[in-house]
Amino acid sequence: MLQSLVSQALKFVLLDLIGDILYFPVWWYSEGLHKVIIFCLEQIKDTEKSLALRIWLKNLLVPMFGQYDWQGRLISFFMRIFQIIYRFFALLLWSVFVIIFFLIYLILPFFVLVQILLVIVG
């Protein structure tokens, strides 16, 4: 009975625990990477939708507030140009943050491994 319990504990430690530790990098760069790519793309798409950049571009030449005289058209055009530029840079900034997050995800295991090796060696 005791022998069976010891063999089960040894099997758990050797196969399950060490197997999970060895499988972690494979998961990190396969299924985990796939999930992070989907997350990053969804973040950029959601931000583009919330900024409504396409709608601003679509309505660039449509006068605001129904002002169809030349002054209303001129003011509307420049106001929309300003909004499009502002929203484009906001989307660009958010995309840069998302890309930085993705790159951190890629290099994090290497960084942790180097830190562990530095503690062990140093």
ROZANU-446004 format. One record per residue: residue number from 1; residue in three letters; chain; x, y, z of N, C-alpha, C in turn. Coordinates in nm, 2 decimals. Layout:
! ROZANU-446004
<ketor k="NUM" r="ala" c="A" n_east="X" n_north="Y" n_up="Z" ca_east="X" ca_north="Y" ca_up="Z" c_east="X" c_north="Y" c_up="Z"/>
...
END
This chain:
! ROZANU-446004
<ketor k="1" r="met" c="A" n_east="0.08" n_north="-0.12" n_up="0.00" ca_east="0.00" ca_north="0.00" ca_up="0.00" c_east="0.09" c_north="0.13" c_up="0.00"/>
<ketor k="2" r="leu" c="A" n_east="0.19" n_north="0.13" n_up="0.09" ca_east="0.28" ca_north="0.24" ca_up="0.09" c_east="0.36" c_north="0.25" c_up="-0.03"/>
<ketor k="3" r="gln" c="A" n_east="0.40" n_north="0.13" n_up="-0.09" ca_east="0.48" ca_north="0.13" ca_up="-0.21" c_east="0.40" c_north="0.19" c_up="-0.33"/>
<ketor k="4" r="ser" c="A" n_east="0.27" n_north="0.16" n_up="-0.33" ca_east="0.18" ca_north="0.21" ca_up="-0.44" c_east="0.17" c_north="0.36" c_up="-0.42"/>
<ketor k="5" r="leu" c="A" n_east="0.15" n_north="0.41" n_up="-0.30" ca_east="0.14" ca_north="0.55" ca_up="-0.28" c_east="0.27" c_north="0.63" c_up="-0.32"/>
<ketor k="6" r="val" c="A" n_east="0.38" n_north="0.57" n_up="-0.29" ca_east="0.51" ca_north="0.63" ca_up="-0.32" c_east="0.53" c_north="0.63" c_up="-0.48"/>
<ketor k="7" r="ser" c="A" n_east="0.49" n_north="0.52" n_up="-0.54" ca_east="0.50" ca_north="0.51" ca_up="-0.68" c_east="0.41" c_north="0.61" c_up="-0.75"/>
<ketor k="8" r="gln" c="A" n_east="0.29" n_north="0.63" n_up="-0.70" ca_east="0.20" ca_north="0.73" ca_up="-0.76" c_east="0.25" c_north="0.87" c_up="-0.74"/>
<ketor k="9" r="ala" c="A" n_east="0.31" n_north="0.90" n_up="-0.63" ca_east="0.36" ca_north="1.03" ca_up="-0.60" c_east="0.48" c_north="1.06" c_up="-0.69"/>
<ketor k="10" r="leu" c="A" n_east="0.56" n_north="0.96" n_up="-0.71" ca_east="0.68" ca_north="0.97" ca_up="-0.80" c_east="0.64" c_north="0.99" c_up="-0.94"/>
<ketor k="11" r="lys" c="A" n_east="0.54" n_north="0.91" n_up="-0.98" ca_east="0.48" ca_north="0.93" ca_up="-1.12" c_east="0.43" c_north="1.07" c_up="-1.14"/>
<ketor k="12" r="phe" c="A" n_east="0.36" n_north="1.12" n_up="-1.04" ca_east="0.30" ca_north="1.25" ca_up="-1.05" c_east="0.41" c_north="1.36" c_up="-1.07"/>
<ketor k="13" r="val" c="A" n_east="0.51" n_north="1.35" n_up="-0.99" ca_east="0.62" ca_north="1.44" ca_up="-0.99" c_east="0.70" c_north="1.43" c_up="-1.12"/>
<ketor k="14" r="leu" c="A" n_east="0.73" n_north="1.31" n_up="-1.16" ca_east="0.81" ca_north="1.30" ca_up="-1.28" c_east="0.74" c_north="1.32" c_up="-1.41"/>
<ketor k="15" r="leu" c="A" n_east="0.62" n_north="1.27" n_up="-1.42" ca_east="0.55" ca_north="1.28" ca_up="-1.55" c_east="0.47" c_north="1.41" c_up="-1.56"/>
<ketor k="16" r="asp" c="A" n_east="0.38" n_north="1.43" n_up="-1.46" ca_east="0.29" ca_north="1.54" ca_up="-1.48" c_east="0.36" c_north="1.68" c_up="-1.45"/>
<ketor k="17" r="leu" c="A" n_east="0.42" n_north="1.69" n_up="-1.34" ca_east="0.48" ca_north="1.82" ca_up="-1.30" c_east="0.60" c_north="1.85" c_up="-1.40"/>
<ketor k="18" r="ile" c="A" n_east="0.69" n_north="1.77" n_up="-1.42" ca_east="0.80" ca_north="1.80" ca_up="-1.50" c_east="0.76" c_north="1.80" c_up="-1.65"/>
<ketor k="19" r="gly" c="A" n_east="0.67" n_north="1.72" n_up="-1.68" ca_east="0.61" ca_north="1.72" ca_up="-1.82" c_east="0.54" c_north="1.85" c_up="-1.85"/>
<ketor k="20" r="asp" c="A" n_east="0.47" n_north="1.91" n_up="-1.75" ca_east="0.41" ca_north="2.04" ca_up="-1.77" c_east="0.51" c_north="2.15" c_up="-1.78"/>
<ketor k="21" r="ile" c="A" n_east="0.61" n_north="2.14" n_up="-1.71" ca_east="0.72" ca_north="2.24" ca_up="-1.71" c_east="0.79" c_north="2.23" c_up="-1.85"/>
<ketor k="22" r="leu" c="A" n_east="0.81" n_north="2.12" n_up="-1.90" ca_east="0.88" ca_north="2.10" ca_up="-2.03" c_east="0.78" c_north="2.14" c_up="-2.15"/>
<ketor k="23" r="tyr" c="A" n_east="0.65" n_north="2.12" n_up="-2.13" ca_east="0.56" ca_north="2.15" ca_up="-2.23" c_east="0.52" c_north="2.30" c_up="-2.24"/>
<ketor k="24" r="phe" c="A" n_east="0.55" n_north="2.37" n_up="-2.13" ca_east="0.51" ca_north="2.51" ca_up="-2.12" c_east="0.57" c_north="2.59" c_up="-2.24"/>
<ketor k="25" r="pro" c="A" n_east="0.70" n_north="2.58" n_up="-2.28" ca_east="0.74" ca_north="2.66" ca_up="-2.39" c_east="0.67" c_north="2.63" c_up="-2.52"/>
<ketor k="26" r="val" c="A" n_east="0.64" n_north="2.50" n_up="-2.54" ca_east="0.57" ca_north="2.46" ca_up="-2.66" c_east="0.43" c_north="2.53" c_up="-2.66"/>
<ketor k="27" r="trp" c="A" n_east="0.36" n_north="2.53" n_up="-2.55" ca_east="0.23" ca_north="2.59" ca_up="-2.54" c_east="0.24" c_north="2.74" c_up="-2.56"/>
<ketor k="28" r="trp" c="A" n_east="0.34" n_north="2.80" n_up="-2.50" ca_east="0.36" ca_north="2.95" ca_up="-2.50" c_east="0.38" c_north="3.00" c_up="-2.65"/>
<ketor k="29" r="tyr" c="A" n_east="0.45" n_north="2.92" n_up="-2.73" ca_east="0.48" ca_north="2.97" ca_up="-2.86" c_east="0.39" c_north="2.90" c_up="-2.97"/>
<ketor k="30" r="ser" c="A" n_east="0.29" n_north="2.82" n_up="-2.93" ca_east="0.19" ca_north="2.77" ca_up="-3.02" c_east="0.05" c_north="2.82" c_up="-2.99"/>
<ketor k="31" r="glu" c="A" n_east="-0.02" n_north="2.75" n_up="-2.90" ca_east="-0.15" ca_north="2.79" ca_up="-2.87" c_east="-0.16" c_north="2.92" c_up="-2.80"/>
<ketor k="32" r="gly" c="A" n_east="-0.07" n_north="2.95" n_up="-2.71" ca_east="-0.07" ca_north="3.08" ca_up="-2.64" c_east="-0.04" c_north="3.19" c_up="-2.73"/>
<ketor k="33" r="leu" c="A" n_east="0.05" n_north="3.17" n_up="-2.82" ca_east="0.08" ca_north="3.28" ca_up="-2.92" c_east="-0.03" c_north="3.30" c_up="-3.01"/>
<ketor k="34" r="his" c="A" n_east="-0.10" n_north="3.20" n_up="-3.05" ca_east="-0.22" ca_north="3.21" ca_up="-3.14" c_east="-0.33" c_north="3.30" c_up="-3.06"/>
<ketor k="35" r="lys" c="A" n_east="-0.35" n_north="3.27" n_up="-2.94" ca_east="-0.45" ca_north="3.35" ca_up="-2.86" c_east="-0.41" c_north="3.49" c_up="-2.84"/>
<ketor k="36" r="val" c="A" n_east="-0.28" n_north="3.52" n_up="-2.82" ca_east="-0.23" ca_north="3.65" ca_up="-2.81" c_east="-0.24" c_north="3.73" c_up="-2.94"/>
<ketor k="37" r="ile" c="A" n_east="-0.22" n_north="3.67" n_up="-3.05" ca_east="-0.23" ca_north="3.73" ca_up="-3.18" c_east="-0.38" c_north="3.77" c_up="-3.21"/>
<ketor k="38" r="ile" c="A" n_east="-0.47" n_north="3.68" n_up="-3.18" ca_east="-0.61" ca_north="3.71" ca_up="-3.19" c_east="-0.65" c_north="3.82" c_up="-3.10"/>
<ketor k="39" r="phe" c="A" n_east="-0.60" n_north="3.82" n_up="-2.97" ca_east="-0.63" ca_north="3.93" ca_up="-2.88" c_east="-0.58" c_north="4.06" c_up="-2.93"/>
<ketor k="40" r="cys" c="A" n_east="-0.46" n_north="4.07" n_up="-2.98" ca_east="-0.40" ca_north="4.19" ca_up="-3.03" c_east="-0.48" c_north="4.25" c_up="-3.15"/>
<ketor k="41" r="leu" c="A" n_east="-0.51" n_north="4.16" n_up="-3.24" ca_east="-0.59" ca_north="4.20" ca_up="-3.36" c_east="-0.73" c_north="4.25" c_up="-3.32"/>
<ketor k="42" r="glu" c="A" n_east="-0.79" n_north="4.19" n_up="-3.23" ca_east="-0.92" ca_north="4.23" ca_up="-3.18" c_east="-0.92" c_north="4.37" c_up="-3.11"/>
<ketor k="43" r="gln" c="A" n_east="-0.81" n_north="4.39" n_up="-3.03" ca_east="-0.79" ca_north="4.52" ca_up="-2.97" c_east="-0.78" c_north="4.63" c_up="-3.07"/>
<ketor k="44" r="ile" c="A" n_east="-0.70" n_north="4.61" n_up="-3.18" ca_east="-0.69" ca_north="4.71" ca_up="-3.28" c_east="-0.82" c_north="4.73" c_up="-3.35"/>
<ketor k="45" r="lys" c="A" n_east="-0.89" n_north="4.62" n_up="-3.38" ca_east="-1.02" ca_north="4.64" ca_up="-3.45" c_east="-1.12" c_north="4.71" c_up="-3.37"/>
<ketor k="46" r="asp" c="A" n_east="-1.13" n_north="4.67" n_up="-3.24" ca_east="-1.22" ca_north="4.74" ca_up="-3.15" c_east="-1.19" c_north="4.89" c_up="-3.13"/>
<ketor k="47" r="thr" c="A" n_east="-1.07" n_north="4.92" n_up="-3.12" ca_east="-1.03" ca_north="5.06" ca_up="-3.11" c_east="-1.06" c_north="5.14" c_up="-3.24"/>
<ketor k="48" r="glu" c="A" n_east="-1.04" n_north="5.08" n_up="-3.35" ca_east="-1.08" ca_north="5.14" ca_up="-3.48" c_east="-1.23" c_north="5.17" c_up="-3.48"/>
<ketor k="49" r="lys" c="A" n_east="-1.31" n_north="5.07" n_up="-3.43" ca_east="-1.45" ca_north="5.09" ca_up="-3.43" c_east="-1.49" c_north="5.19" c_up="-3.33"/>
<ketor k="50" r="ser" c="A" n_east="-1.43" n_north="5.20" n_up="-3.22" ca_east="-1.47" ca_north="5.30" ca_up="-3.12" c_east="-1.43" c_north="5.44" c_up="-3.16"/>
<ketor k="51" r="leu" c="A" n_east="-1.32" n_north="5.45" n_up="-3.24" ca_east="-1.28" ca_north="5.58" ca_up="-3.29" c_east="-1.36" c_north="5.62" c_up="-3.41"/>
<ketor k="52" r="ala" c="A" n_east="-1.43" n_north="5.52" n_up="-3.48" ca_east="-1.51" ca_north="5.54" ca_up="-3.59" c_east="-1.44" c_north="5.62" c_up="-3.71"/>
<ketor k="53" r="leu" c="A" n_east="-1.32" n_north="5.57" n_up="-3.73" ca_east="-1.23" ca_north="5.64" ca_up="-3.83" c_east="-1.29" c_north="5.62" c_up="-3.97"/>
<ketor k="54" r="arg" c="A" n_east="-1.34" n_north="5.51" n_up="-4.00" ca_east="-1.40" ca_north="5.48" ca_up="-4.13" c_east="-1.52" c_north="5.57" c_up="-4.15"/>
<ketor k="55" r="ile" c="A" n_east="-1.60" n_north="5.59" n_up="-4.05" ca_east="-1.72" ca_north="5.68" ca_up="-4.06" c_east="-1.68" c_north="5.82" c_up="-4.09"/>
<ketor k="56" r="trp" c="A" n_east="-1.58" n_north="5.87" n_up="-4.02" ca_east="-1.53" ca_north="6.00" ca_up="-4.04" c_east="-1.48" c_north="6.02" c_up="-4.19"/>
<ketor k="57" r="leu" c="A" n_east="-1.40" n_north="5.92" n_up="-4.24" ca_east="-1.35" ca_north="5.92" ca_up="-4.37" c_east="-1.47" c_north="5.92" c_up="-4.47"/>
<ketor k="58" r="lys" c="A" n_east="-1.57" n_north="5.84" n_up="-4.45" ca_east="-1.68" ca_north="5.82" ca_up="-4.54" c_east="-1.76" c_north="5.95" c_up="-4.55"/>
<ketor k="59" r="asn" c="A" n_east="-1.77" n_north="6.03" n_up="-4.44" ca_east="-1.85" ca_north="6.15" ca_up="-4.44" c_east="-1.76" c_north="6.28" c_up="-4.45"/>
<ketor k="60" r="leu" c="A" n_east="-1.64" n_north="6.26" n_up="-4.50" ca_east="-1.55" ca_north="6.38" ca_up="-4.51" c_east="-1.61" c_north="6.50" c_up="-4.59"/>
<ketor k="61" r="leu" c="A" n_east="-1.68" n_north="6.47" n_up="-4.70" ca_east="-1.73" ca_north="6.58" ca_up="-4.78" c_east="-1.88" c_north="6.62" c_up="-4.75"/>
<ketor k="62" r="val" c="A" n_east="-1.93" n_north="6.55" n_up="-4.65" ca_east="-2.07" ca_north="6.58" ca_up="-4.61" c_east="-2.07" c_north="6.70" c_up="-4.51"/>
<ketor k="63" r="pro" c="A" n_east="-2.15" n_north="6.80" n_up="-4.54" ca_east="-2.15" ca_north="6.92" ca_up="-4.45" c_east="-2.21" c_north="6.88" c_up="-4.31"/>
<ketor k="64" r="met" c="A" n_east="-2.15" n_north="6.94" n_up="-4.21" ca_east="-2.20" ca_north="6.91" ca_up="-4.07" c_east="-2.32" c_north="7.00" c_up="-4.04"/>
<ketor k="65" r="phe" c="A" n_east="-2.41" n_north="6.95" n_up="-3.96" ca_east="-2.53" ca_north="7.02" ca_up="-3.91" c_east="-2.62" c_north="7.07" c_up="-4.03"/>
<ketor k="66" r="gly" c="A" n_east="-2.61" n_north="7.01" n_up="-4.14" ca_east="-2.69" ca_north="7.06" ca_up="-4.26" c_east="-2.66" c_north="7.19" c_up="-4.31"/>
<ketor k="67" r="gln" c="A" n_east="-2.54" n_north="7.24" n_up="-4.29" ca_east="-2.50" ca_north="7.37" ca_up="-4.34" c_east="-2.44" c_north="7.35" c_up="-4.48"/>
<ketor k="68" r="tyr" c="A" n_east="-2.53" n_north="7.37" n_up="-4.58" ca_east="-2.49" ca_north="7.34" ca_up="-4.72" c_east="-2.43" c_north="7.46" c_up="-4.79"/>
<ketor k="69" r="asp" c="A" n_east="-2.41" n_north="7.58" n_up="-4.72" ca_east="-2.35" ca_north="7.69" ca_up="-4.79" c_east="-2.20" c_north="7.67" c_up="-4.79"/>
<ketor k="70" r="trp" c="A" n_east="-2.12" n_north="7.75" n_up="-4.86" ca_east="-1.98" ca_north="7.73" ca_up="-4.88" c_east="-1.90" c_north="7.74" c_up="-4.75"/>
<ketor k="71" r="gln" c="A" n_east="-1.95" n_north="7.83" n_up="-4.66" ca_east="-1.88" ca_north="7.84" ca_up="-4.53" c_east="-1.90" c_north="7.72" c_up="-4.44"/>
<ketor k="72" r="gly" c="A" n_east="-2.02" n_north="7.66" n_up="-4.44" ca_east="-2.05" ca_north="7.54" ca_up="-4.37" c_east="-1.97" c_north="7.42" c_up="-4.42"/>
<ketor k="73" r="arg" c="A" n_east="-1.96" n_north="7.41" n_up="-4.55" ca_east="-1.88" ca_north="7.30" ca_up="-4.62" c_east="-1.73" c_north="7.32" c_up="-4.58"/>
<ketor k="74" r="leu" c="A" n_east="-1.68" n_north="7.44" n_up="-4.59" ca_east="-1.54" ca_north="7.46" ca_up="-4.56" c_east="-1.51" c_north="7.43" c_up="-4.42"/>
<ketor k="75" r="ile" c="A" n_east="-1.59" n_north="7.48" n_up="-4.33" ca_east="-1.56" ca_north="7.45" ca_up="-4.18" c_east="-1.58" c_north="7.30" c_up="-4.15"/>
<ketor k="76" r="ser" c="A" n_east="-1.68" n_north="7.24" n_up="-4.21" ca_east="-1.70" ca_north="7.10" ca_up="-4.19" c_east="-1.58" c_north="7.01" c_up="-4.24"/>
<ketor k="77" r="phe" c="A" n_east="-1.53" n_north="7.05" n_up="-4.36" ca_east="-1.42" ca_north="6.98" ca_up="-4.42" c_east="-1.30" c_north="6.99" c_up="-4.33"/>
<ketor k="78" r="phe" c="A" n_east="-1.26" n_north="7.10" n_up="-4.29" ca_east="-1.14" ca_north="7.12" ca_up="-4.21" c_east="-1.16" c_north="7.06" c_up="-4.07"/>
<ketor k="79" r="met" c="A" n_east="-1.28" n_north="7.07" n_up="-4.01" ca_east="-1.31" ca_north="7.01" ca_up="-3.88" c_east="-1.29" c_north="6.85" c_up="-3.89"/>
<ketor k="80" r="arg" c="A" n_east="-1.35" n_north="6.80" n_up="-4.00" ca_east="-1.34" ca_north="6.65" ca_up="-4.02" c_east="-1.19" c_north="6.61" c_up="-4.05"/>
<ketor k="81" r="ile" c="A" n_east="-1.12" n_north="6.69" n_up="-4.12" ca_east="-0.98" ca_north="6.66" ca_up="-4.14" c_east="-0.90" c_north="6.65" c_up="-4.01"/>
<ketor k="82" r="phe" c="A" n_east="-0.93" n_north="6.75" n_up="-3.93" ca_east="-0.86" ca_north="6.76" ca_up="-3.80" c_east="-0.90" c_north="6.63" c_up="-3.71"/>
<ketor k="83" r="gln" c="A" n_east="-1.03" n_north="6.60" n_up="-3.71" ca_east="-1.07" ca_north="6.48" ca_up="-3.64" c_east="-1.01" c_north="6.35" c_up="-3.69"/>
<ketor k="84" r="ile" c="A" n_east="-1.00" n_north="6.34" n_up="-3.82" ca_east="-0.95" ca_north="6.22" ca_up="-3.89" c_east="-0.80" c_north="6.21" c_up="-3.85"/>
<ketor k="85" r="ile" c="A" n_east="-0.73" n_north="6.32" n_up="-3.86" ca_east="-0.58" ca_north="6.31" ca_up="-3.82" c_east="-0.57" c_north="6.28" c_up="-3.67"/>
<ketor k="86" r="tyr" c="A" n_east="-0.64" n_north="6.34" n_up="-3.59" ca_east="-0.64" ca_north="6.31" ca_up="-3.44" c_east="-0.67" c_north="6.16" c_up="-3.41"/>
<ketor k="87" r="arg" c="A" n_east="-0.78" n_north="6.11" n_up="-3.47" ca_east="-0.82" ca_north="5.98" ca_up="-3.45" c_east="-0.72" c_north="5.88" c_up="-3.51"/>
<ketor k="88" r="phe" c="A" n_east="-0.66" n_north="5.91" n_up="-3.62" ca_east="-0.56" ca_north="5.82" ca_up="-3.68" c_east="-0.44" c_north="5.81" c_up="-3.59"/>
<ketor k="89" r="phe" c="A" n_east="-0.39" n_north="5.92" n_up="-3.54" ca_east="-0.28" ca_north="5.91" ca_up="-3.45" c_east="-0.31" c_north="5.84" c_up="-3.32"/>
<ketor k="90" r="ala" c="A" n_east="-0.44" n_north="5.85" n_up="-3.27" ca_east="-0.48" ca_north="5.78" ca_up="-3.15" c_east="-0.48" c_north="5.63" c_up="-3.18"/>
<ketor k="91" r="leu" c="A" n_east="-0.53" n_north="5.59" n_up="-3.30" ca_east="-0.53" ca_north="5.45" ca_up="-3.34" c_east="-0.38" c_north="5.40" c_up="-3.36"/>
<ketor k="92" r="leu" c="A" n_east="-0.30" n_north="5.48" n_up="-3.42" ca_east="-0.16" ca_north="5.45" ca_up="-3.44" c_east="-0.09" c_north="5.43" c_up="-3.30"/>
<ketor k="93" r="leu" c="A" n_east="-0.11" n_north="5.52" n_up="-3.21" ca_east="-0.05" ca_north="5.51" ca_up="-3.07" c_east="-0.10" c_north="5.38" c_up="-3.00"/>
<ketor k="94" r="trp" c="A" n_east="-0.23" n_north="5.35" n_up="-3.01" ca_east="-0.28" ca_north="5.23" ca_up="-2.95" c_east="-0.22" c_north="5.10" c_up="-3.02"/>
<ketor k="95" r="ser" c="A" n_east="-0.21" n_north="5.11" n_up="-3.15" ca_east="-0.15" ca_north="5.00" ca_up="-3.22" c_east="0.00" c_north="4.97" c_up="-3.18"/>
<ketor k="96" r="val" c="A" n_east="0.07" n_north="5.08" n_up="-3.16" ca_east="0.21" ca_north="5.07" ca_up="-3.11" c_east="0.21" c_north="5.00" c_up="-2.97"/>
<ketor k="97" r="phe" c="A" n_east="0.12" n_north="5.04" n_up="-2.88" ca_east="0.11" ca_north="4.98" ca_up="-2.75" c_east="0.08" c_north="4.83" c_up="-2.76"/>
<ketor k="98" r="val" c="A" n_east="-0.01" n_north="4.79" n_up="-2.85" ca_east="-0.05" ca_north="4.65" ca_up="-2.87" c_east="0.07" c_north="4.58" c_up="-2.92"/>
<ketor k="99" r="ile" c="A" n_east="0.14" n_north="4.63" n_up="-3.02" ca_east="0.26" ca_north="4.56" ca_up="-3.07" c_east="0.37" c_north="4.55" c_up="-2.97"/>
<ketor k="100" r="ile" c="A" n_east="0.39" n_north="4.65" n_up="-2.88" ca_east="0.49" ca_north="4.64" ca_up="-2.77" c_east="0.45" c_north="4.53" c_up="-2.68"/>
<ketor k="101" r="phe" c="A" n_east="0.32" n_north="4.52" n_up="-2.65" ca_east="0.27" ca_north="4.41" ca_up="-2.56" c_east="0.30" c_north="4.27" c_up="-2.63"/>
<ketor k="102" r="phe" c="A" n_east="0.27" n_north="4.26" n_up="-2.76" ca_east="0.30" ca_north="4.14" ca_up="-2.83" c_east="0.45" c_north="4.10" c_up="-2.82"/>
<ketor k="103" r="leu" c="A" n_east="0.54" n_north="4.20" n_up="-2.84" ca_east="0.68" ca_north="4.17" ca_up="-2.84" c_east="0.72" c_north="4.13" c_up="-2.70"/>
<ketor k="104" r="ile" c="A" n_east="0.67" n_north="4.19" n_up="-2.60" ca_east="0.70" ca_north="4.15" ca_up="-2.46" c_east="0.66" c_north="4.01" c_up="-2.44"/>
<ketor k="105" r="tyr" c="A" n_east="0.54" n_north="3.97" n_up="-2.49" ca_east="0.49" ca_north="3.84" ca_up="-2.48" c_east="0.59" c_north="3.74" c_up="-2.54"/>
<ketor k="106" r="leu" c="A" n_east="0.65" n_north="3.78" n_up="-2.66" ca_east="0.74" ca_north="3.69" ca_up="-2.72" c_east="0.87" c_north="3.67" c_up="-2.65"/>
<ketor k="107" r="ile" c="A" n_east="0.93" n_north="3.78" n_up="-2.59" ca_east="1.06" ca_north="3.77" ca_up="-2.53" c_east="1.05" c_north="3.74" c_up="-2.38"/>
<ketor k="108" r="leu" c="A" n_east="0.94" n_north="3.74" n_up="-2.32" ca_east="0.93" ca_north="3.72" ca_up="-2.17" c_east="0.99" c_north="3.59" c_up="-2.13"/>
<ketor k="109" r="pro" c="A" n_east="0.96" n_north="3.47" n_up="-2.19" ca_east="1.03" ca_north="3.35" ca_up="-2.14" c_east="1.18" c_north="3.35" c_up="-2.15"/>
<ketor k="110" r="phe" c="A" n_east="1.23" n_north="3.41" n_up="-2.25" ca_east="1.38" ca_north="3.42" ca_up="-2.26" c_east="1.43" c_north="3.51" c_up="-2.15"/>
<ketor k="111" r="phe" c="A" n_east="1.37" n_north="3.62" n_up="-2.12" ca_east="1.41" ca_north="3.71" ca_up="-2.01" c_east="1.41" c_north="3.64" c_up="-1.88"/>
<ketor k="112" r="val" c="A" n_east="1.30" n_north="3.57" n_up="-1.85" ca_east="1.29" ca_north="3.49" ca_up="-1.73" c_east="1.40" c_north="3.39" c_up="-1.72"/>
<ketor k="113" r="leu" c="A" n_east="1.42" n_north="3.32" n_up="-1.83" ca_east="1.53" ca_north="3.21" ca_up="-1.83" c_east="1.66" c_north="3.27" c_up="-1.80"/>
<ketor k="114" r="val" c="A" n_east="1.69" n_north="3.39" n_up="-1.86" ca_east="1.82" ca_north="3.45" ca_up="-1.84" c_east="1.83" c_north="3.50" c_up="-1.69"/>
<ketor k="115" r="gln" c="A" n_east="1.73" n_north="3.55" n_up="-1.64" ca_east="1.73" ca_north="3.59" ca_up="-1.50" c_east="1.75" c_north="3.47" c_up="-1.40"/>
<ketor k="116" r="ile" c="A" n_east="1.69" n_north="3.36" n_up="-1.43" ca_east="1.71" ca_north="3.24" ca_up="-1.35" c_east="1.85" c_north="3.20" c_up="-1.36"/>
<ketor k="117" r="leu" c="A" n_east="1.91" n_north="3.19" n_up="-1.48" ca_east="2.05" ca_north="3.15" ca_up="-1.50" c_east="2.14" c_north="3.25" c_up="-1.43"/>
<ketor k="118" r="leu" c="A" n_east="2.11" n_north="3.37" n_up="-1.43" ca_east="2.20" ca_north="3.47" ca_up="-1.37" c_east="2.20" c_north="3.45" c_up="-1.21"/>
<ketor k="119" r="val" c="A" n_east="2.08" n_north="3.41" n_up="-1.16" ca_east="2.08" ca_north="3.39" ca_up="-1.02" c_east="2.15" c_north="3.26" c_up="-0.98"/>
<ketor k="120" r="ile" c="A" n_east="2.14" n_north="3.16" n_up="-1.07" ca_east="2.20" ca_north="3.03" ca_up="-1.04" c_east="2.35" c_north="3.04" c_up="-1.05"/>
<ketor k="121" r="val" c="A" n_east="2.40" n_north="3.11" n_up="-1.16" ca_east="2.54" ca_north="3.12" ca_up="-1.19" c_east="2.61" c_north="3.22" c_up="-1.10"/>
<ketor k="122" r="gly" c="A" n_east="2.54" n_north="3.33" n_up="-1.08" ca_east="2.60" ca_north="3.45" ca_up="-1.01" c_east="2.58" c_north="3.44" c_up="-0.86"/>
END
